[in-house]
Amino acid sequence: MKPVIETRQLSKHYGAGDTLVKALDDVSMVIQPGEFTAIVGPSGSGKSTLLQLMGGLDTPSTGEVRLSDKAISLMSGRELSDFRRDHIGFIFQAYNLIPVLSAAENCEYIMLLQGVPKAERQRRVDAMLARVGLEGKAHRRPKELSGGQQQRVAVARAMVSQPDIILADEPTANLDSQTGKDLLDMMHELNQKEGMTFVFSTHDPMIMERASRLVQLRDGRIEQDDRRG
Ligand SMILES: Nc1ncnc2c1ncn2[C@@H]1O[C@H](COP(=O)(O)OP(=O)(O)OP(=O)(O)O)[C@@H](O)[C@H]1O
């Protein structure tokens, strides 16, 4: 199977000399379609840095990221932003919804940029909001929704443009444990039923328990990489 994302000897350094920080240090890994991967490790071990580089939101100091077998470094800025838009869904700890747009409009936005026709946009938004349990709340703005509901909108927004992979940076960190569990159940179901590939950066034991693969980072390096079942 063609990997969704591959990193080759990826490093990200900040500063120099005595103040050099190796946020990521020689990380090579392959994410296969259908995986439900948790990247774990102590605070400062490089989890967010790895996710940002994997999604082409940041550039490495050395090494390479390949998305669907294409090297990011060979893409122009425009090509990369189009590629990200069309192939990668992002979910962030702080939800990052657009406050002035409704739940439905937040989901519709990327499809507008993709040029998806209106009727198709509407169909996909309705189906996806129902899928994440938000039917009836399509017209609410983020501030009229709870944290868990906002994160559900973020999952719907990430899924609705039919990406190859969802990169989720500590998606449950701001949620109480029951709301976090419900959200995780929903993402796990999307993985199991629809084969959506997920990579999480997380401290959440519930995500670690469900993950099909656990990658442990320490000081910017992979300490352990276990696939289960
Ligand atoms: N812009 C930056 N400038 C300097 N150092 C940075 C920068 N961004 C990250 N770092 C450093 O890189 C290292 C890895 O940071 P990163 O945010 O990836 O860790 P993390 O594992 O996601 O941590 P947490 O679990 O606390 O979110 C840390 O030592 C951090 O201080």
The ligand as an SDF file (V2000), in Angstrom:
LIG
                    3D

 31 33  0  0  0  0  0  0  0  0999 V2000
    9.4700   28.1480   17.8430 N   0  0  0  0  0  0  0  0  0  0  0  0
   10.2780   27.5280   18.7110 C   0  0  0  0  0  0  0  0  0  0  0  0
   11.4470   28.0850   19.1010 N   0  0  0  0  0  0  0  0  0  0  0  0
   12.2770   27.4510   19.9550 C   0  0  0  0  0  0  0  0  0  0  0  0
   12.0450   26.2300   20.4700 N   0  0  0  0  0  0  0  0  0  0  0  0
   10.8830   25.6320   20.1130 C   0  0  0  0  0  0  0  0  0  0  0  0
    9.9610   26.2250   19.2210 C   0  0  0  0  0  0  0  0  0  0  0  0
    8.9100   25.3750   19.0460 N   0  0  0  0  0  0  0  0  0  0  0  0
    9.1770   24.2900   19.8190 C   0  0  0  0  0  0  0  0  0  0  0  0
   10.3620   24.4470   20.4570 N   0  0  0  0  0  0  0  0  0  0  0  0
   11.0090   23.4790   21.3740 C   0  0  0  0  0  0  0  0  0  0  0  0
   11.0270   22.2310   20.7260 O   0  0  0  0  0  0  0  0  0  0  0  0
   10.8010   21.1730   21.6560 C   0  0  0  0  0  0  0  0  0  0  0  0
    9.6360   20.3030   21.1820 C   0  0  0  0  0  0  0  0  0  0  0  0
    8.4270   21.0570   21.2760 O   0  0  0  0  0  0  0  0  0  0  0  0
    6.9870   20.4380   20.9400 P   0  0  0  0  0  0  0  0  0  0  0  0
    5.9870   21.5300   21.0880 O   0  0  0  0  0  0  0  0  0  0  0  0
    7.0560   19.7230   19.6500 O   0  0  0  0  0  0  0  0  0  0  0  0
    6.8190   19.3650   22.1190 O   0  0  0  0  0  0  0  0  0  0  0  0
    5.5330   18.5240   22.5420 P   0  0  0  0  0  0  0  0  0  0  0  0
    6.0120   17.1150   22.7420 O   0  0  0  0  0  0  0  0  0  0  0  0
    4.4340   18.7290   21.5700 O   0  0  0  0  0  0  0  0  0  0  0  0
    5.1820   19.1790   23.9350 O   0  0  0  0  0  0  0  0  0  0  0  0
    3.7520   19.2950   24.7210 P   0  0  0  0  0  0  0  0  0  0  0  0
    3.3840   17.9050   25.1200 O   0  0  0  0  0  0  0  0  0  0  0  0
    4.1000   20.1560   25.8980 O   0  0  0  0  0  0  0  0  0  0  0  0
    2.7850   19.9500   23.7780 O   0  0  0  0  0  0  0  0  0  0  0  0
   10.5910   21.8330   23.0130 C   0  0  0  0  0  0  0  0  0  0  0  0
   11.8080   21.8250   23.7090 O   0  0  0  0  0  0  0  0  0  0  0  0
   10.1870   23.2340   22.6380 C   0  0  0  0  0  0  0  0  0  0  0  0
   10.5450   24.1440   23.6560 O   0  0  0  0  0  0  0  0  0  0  0  0
  1  2  1  0
  2  3  1  0
  2  7  2  0
  3  4  2  0
  4  5  1  0
  5  6  2  0
  6  7  1  0
  6 10  1  0
  7  8  1  0
  8  9  2  0
  9 10  1  0
 10 11  1  0
 11 12  1  0
 11 30  1  0
 12 13  1  0
 13 14  1  0
 13 28  1  0
 14 15  1  0
 15 16  1  0
 16 17  2  0
 16 18  1  0
 16 19  1  0
 19 20  1  0
 20 21  2  0
 20 22  1  0
 20 23  1  0
 23 24  1  0
 24 25  2  0
 24 26  1  0
 24 27  1  0
 28 29  1  0
 28 30  1  0
 30 31  1  0
M  END
$$$$
